[in-house]
Amino acid sequence: MLTSFLEHTRCPEATITRLLTERRAGTEVDTDISGGSANGGSIIKTDSAFSPMELLAKVQRSTIADAESITSLSEFDDAISVLRLEQYVDSSLSSISQRGLKSLIRQCYYLMRPLFPVYFRKYLQRIALRGWDSIPFPAWPVDLTTEKLMEAIWHLLLMSQDLKELPFIWFWPEGRSSCCIMTHDVETLVGRDFCKTMMAMEKRHGITSAFDVIPEERYAVPDDFLQEIVDSGFEVCVHGLNHDGHLFSSEAIFLQRAEKINAYAKSWGALGFRSPVMYRNLAWLNGLHFSYDMSVPNVAHLDPQRGGCCTVMPYFIGDILELPLTTTQDYTLFHILQQRSLDLWMKQVALIRQKHGLISFIIHPDYVNEQWSSNLYDTLLAYLAELRSDHAVWIALPREVDAWWRARRAMQLTHQDGTWKISGPQSERARVAYACLRDGRVVYSFDQVNAVASGEERSF
């Protein structure tokens, strides 16, 4: 099956079925893509005979050029699911025992945390994260393994019939080259009170963002605080329940708290969720009644919970859209890596833009309220505004990205009167794009009628 590929590209399923049925003799690829519609609503599972780790290793050993060494295109597709759901993370008994020990240490840390001065907390965190730079996988500072697997599937499909190109629905509305979302985890009273200043800074650059608010214990959440955010054109999301580090400590605790979290989401009109400290268990995600989640890092070497989804694109987990975090958090940049420049962020943005991905930030109002950090954030906003004007980057609210990907998932690409046409919700914003091979590399282009603004053909 090619469920992940079809959902991601919105390439016509009938076209892919025909290609695999009429494949070039001698190229062994799986013709079965009937294992679920690309619009399916169940949590993705792999059907491979290999364990997640074995499957990923097998695919990584394969070479695109040697198509006959790949026993099934669906193994690429299954590997994508393994990565997105972080199923490659070690689940051995020894690892579980180690995680249990870390859980106990974490509980003690959160119990004592209010007594620790800030400098001591930073010191403990750097000790806990030591050795992060020697972790071989996922790749630092951005892992693009999923995008490479998608390109491998494109490559093999195009080679199967020596095709010039294959059509699909472009990833972003109006043919934008990539997308950027700005989000803010509001962790303290100081941060809450700085939100208004941040909104004013962003408005000067024509940027709006989402504020992830903690409902209980950390600070009061007045109705007028939430209303001001919404009335200013920004967005409110729910950031856990009380940020005590225990949300995912057991399924019983999670389900109990999820009931309260869902009630806050309904009361606030919030569509999005982010887990505190990026703790997560994706198997429990359907217990939360949100349209989208923002709790999975692309690469998590510098987070307490290691792993990463290894993609810079949104993807569905059941019926919840995951908007992965694809850049380093400000706290990590300032206090763990001890950097006070945009260099790392700009490097990550460049890598993400190469794959037309989602550039997502977490900037805490708690950590950019000093003069130096506020100035640095203002410089980042100016840089993003430049990407929007000069490179067709779509800067959007998370809820707008969620609405687009849901509409795109419902669109259909059909061949009518000699041309490819898109139908479905928001189809007027969609663009027909083409994947083709150029010097052995997968590249994308638009028809002239689909190009942005200039009316000329755009190749990426």
N, C-alpha and C positions, 0 to 999 in steps of 0.2 A: 504494500500500500504506500501511497505518497501523500498521506493526509496532511502532514505538517507542511510539505512543499506546496500543495494546492491551496491550503488556507493562507499561507504567507504570500504567494504570488498572485493568486486569483487567475492563474492560467486556465484556459478552458479544459475542463476534465475530459470532455470528449476527444479533444485533440491529443491529450497525453495518452489516453486509452488506445487511440489509433496508432500512435507512435510505438507504444510498447507491444502492441499486437503485431505490427508489421515491421518489427525491429530487424536490423541488418543481420543476416545470417552469421552465426559464430559469436555474436555478442550476447552473453547470458545476462539478461536482466529480468526482474520480476514483473509480470504483466498484471498482477492483482492489485488494483487500487480500490477495490470495493469494500475495504474494511472500515468504511465510515465516510460520511460526507465531509467535505472541507468545512461545513458549517456545523459540525457535530458539537454537542454541548457537554459530553462526558469528559472526565479528566483523561488526558492522553496516557496511553499505556503502550509499551513495546511488546511486539509479538515475536521478537527474535528468539532463537534457540540459545543465544549467548546471554550471559549475565551482562548487566550494564557496563561494567568495567571491561569485560572481554570484548563486547561489541565495539566500544569506543576505541580500544587498542587495535582491533582488527581494521576498522575503518581508517584510523590514522596511519596504518602501515600500507594501505592501498594507495595506488597512484592513479590519477585521473587518466593519464596517457595509456595505461595498461587496463583497458576496460574489461578484458576477459578475466582479470584477476579478481574482479569484484563480482561476487556470486549473486548479488541482488541490489538493485537500486534502493529497495525498501530498507536495506541496512543503513544507508546514509540517512534516510528519513527517520528511522528508529534512533539513530545516534543523536539526531537533533533533539528528539524528545528526551533522551537521557540527559543531555546537557541542560535543556530548559528547566527540567524538574530536579536538577542537581542529583540525579541518581548515581552519578559516578563517585560521589563522596563515599569514603570507606564506611561500610556498615558491619564490619566484622565485630566479633564479641569483644576483642581487645579494644577496638575503637569505641564501642559502646561503653565499656567500663571506664575508658579514659574520659569520655564525654560526661559520665556520671560524676567523676571526680571534679571535672571543670565546672559542672553545674553546682556542686557544693561550694567550690571556691567562689563562684559567681554570686551565690546567695549570700555568703559572708561579706563579699565586697559591697553588695547593694545595701546590706544591713548597716555596714560601717561607713558607707560613702558620705553621709551628711557630716561626719566628724572629721573627714580628711580635708586638709586645705587643697586648693586647686593644683598647686605645683606638685604635691605629693601624688594626687590622682594621675596627673600626666606621667609622672615617673613610673608608677605601677603599670600604666597602660603600655608604655614603651617596653617594659620588661616582658609583659604578657605577649607582645607582638614580635619579640625578637626572633630573627630567622625568617621573617616573612619574605625577604628578598631572595631567598634560596629556594622557594617553592617553585617547581618547574611548570606546574599547570594548575589553573588557567594562566595564560600569558599576561604579564604585567607590561604596560599600564592599562591596556585594553585587550580583551580576548575576543578574537573574531572567528573562532572555530566554527560556530554555527553558520555564519555567512559564507565561509569557505565550503562547508558541506552543501549549502544551497547552490553555490556556483558549480560544485562538482556534479550535482544533479542536472543543472542546466547544460553543462558541458556534454554529459553523456547522452542526454535527450537530443541535443543538436547533432551530435556525431552519429546517432543511430540511423538517421536518414540523410546525412550530409545536408542538413537544412541550413538555409541562410539565416533564418531568424524564427523566434517564437514569440507570440504576443502575450502580454499579461497586463494587469491593472496596476498602474504606478503606485508606489507606496504612499505618496503624500498628495494632498489636494492641490489643484492648479499646477501640477507638475513641479512643486517645490523640490529643491535638491535634497533636503534633509529637514529635520525638525529639532526644536529645542524647547524644553520646559524648565522653568525655574520653580523650585519648591523650597519651603522654609519649615523646618521642624522647630516649633516654639517650645523650649524646654524649661524656662524659668520666668519668673515675674519680670525680671529685667528684660528678657527677650520679648515677652508679651507687650511691654510698654514701648519697645523699639519698633514694633511692626509698622506703626503709622509713619515713622521716618523712612523705613525701607520702601513702603509703598510710594512715598513722595519721590524718592530716588529713582525708582523704576519708572514712574510716570514720566519723568524728564526724558527718558530714553524710549518712551512708547512701549514699555514692557509691562505685562501683568503676570502675576504668579499665584501660587497656591500656598496657603498657610496651614500646616499640619498642627492641630491644636490638641493638647492633652485634656481630656474632660474632667479628671478628678485629681485632687490632692496637691498637684504641683503649684497651682495658682487658680484664682477665681476666673471664671469665664462668663463675663456679663453678656447679656443679649446684645447690648449696644456695641460691644467690641466685635462680635461676629457680624452684626449688621453693617458696621462701617466697612469691613472687609468686602462684603458682597456688594454694597452700594457703590464702592469705589471701582468695581469691575474686576475684583480679584476673586479668589476661590477659597473656601474653607474645607479642609479634609480632617479626618479623625486620626489622631496619633496614639493608638493604643488606648489604654484606660487610665493608668496612673504612672506609667514609666518606671515601674519597680523591677523590671527585668524578669518577672515571673510569668508573663502571659503564656509562654509555651512550655512551662515547666512540667505540665501534665495535661492530658486531654480533658480531664474533668475540670481543671482550673480554666483551661482555654474556653471550653463551652460555656461555663458559668459567666466568664467575663465577656464572651462574645455576645451574649444576650444583652448585656448593658451597653456594649459598644454599638450594637445594631440600633438600640433605642436612641443613643446620641446621634447616630447618623440620620435617623428618621427625623428627629427633632431639629437638627441643624440643616437638613436638606443636603447632606454631604454625600457625594458619589464615590469619593476616593478614600483609601486607607493606606497608612504606612505603619508598620510595626516599630516600636521603639528599639533602638540599637540594631535594627535590621535582623532581629531574631525572627525565625520563620520555620514553619512546618507546612509545606505546600499541600500535604495530604489532608490537612484540616481546613484549608482555605475556604471551602464551600460552607463552613460554619459562619462566615461573615457575609452580610447582605450588602455588598458593595458592587458597583459596576466595574471598578478597577482597583488594582493594588499596586503599590510602589515599594515593596519590601525586599526585592531580590537584586543584589548587586551583580554587575557584569563579572567582576572578579573581586573576591572578598579576602584577599591576603591581609588587609589591614582592618578587618572587622573581627569582633570576638567570635562570630560564627563563620568559619571558613567555607569556601565553595565558590559559587558564582554560576550564572546561567550561560555565560560564554556567548552572548548575543547582544547586539546593539539595536535590536528591533523589538517593538511590542509583540506580544504573543498571547494567545488565550490559554488559560488553565481552566478547563470546564467553560463556564460562561463568564468568568472574571478575566478582564484584560490585564495582563501584567505589563507595567511600564518600568522596565529595569533601570536601576541607577547605573549610569555609564561613566561618571566622572568621580574623582576623589572628593570626599566630603571636606568642607572647609576646616572643621576641627582637626581632621587627620592631617591635612596639608599644613596647617599652622603649628600644631602642637605635637604631632607624632613625627612627621617628616621635617618639621621645623623650617618650612619654606615660606617666604613672604613675597612671592611673585606669581605671575600668571603662567609661568613656563610649563608646568606640568599640565594644567588645564588646557592650554593651547595645544600641547602635543596630543592629548587625548581627543580634543575636538577634531584635530586634523585626521586622526585615525578613524574616528566615527564617520566623518564626512566622506571619507573614501568609500565607505559602504552605504552611504545615504541613510544613515541610521538616526536614532533618537539621542540627542545630546541632553542628558538630564543632570541637573544639579541639586544638591542639598546645601543651602547656605543658611546657617542658623542666625537668627537675629541676636542670639545670646553671645555670638563670637565675632560679630562685625560691627560692634558699637563703639569701638575705640577709633581714634582718628586714623591710624595707619590702616586698619582693616576696613574701615568704611571707605577710605580712598581707594583701596585695592578693589573692593566690590564695585565701586563706581566705574573703575577702569574696565572691569569684567563686563559690566552692562554696556559700556560704550563699544567694546569689542564685539559683543553679540549683536548689537544694533547694526554694526558694520557688516557682519555676516548676513544679516537679513537684507540689507539694501544692496550689497555687492554680489552675494552668492546665493540668493533666493532661498535662504534658510527660513523656514516657517517657525516663528516664535509663538507658541500657543499655550493656553491653559491646559492642564492635564485632562479636564473634562472635555475640552474640544478635541483632543487627540483620541480620547475614548470614543466620542461620538463618531469621529471620522472612521476609525477602524471597525466599529460596529456596522456603519453604513457600507463600508467597503466589503466587509464579509458577506453582506447580503446582495452585492452587485453581481451581475452576470456579464460575461464577455462573449458575444456571439458574432458570427460572420454573416453579414447581410449586404446584398448587392455589391459584392466584391470588396467590402471594407469591414473592419472590425469595429463593433459598436458596444458601448457599455449601457446597461439598463439597471435600474434600481434606485434606491434612495441616494440623494446627493450625487447622482451620476453626472450631472452637469459640471461638477467640480473635479471629476475623475479624468484621467488621461490614459489613453492606450500607449503602452510602452512595448519595446521589443528587446529581447535578449538575443545576442548574436556572439559569434566567436571572431575575435580579431587578434591575429598573431598568437593564437592558442589561448587567449584570455577572454573571459566572459565580460562583455560590455553591454550597456543599455543605451537606447536612444528613443526619441519620439518621432512621430510623423511631423511634418511641417505644420499641419493644422492643430497639432497638440502642444506645440512649443509654448513656453511661457513668454508673454509680453512681446518679444521681438517678432514672432511668427516664423523664425528660422528653425531649422532642425537643430535639436540639442542632443549631443552625445556626452555621456558622462564617462 
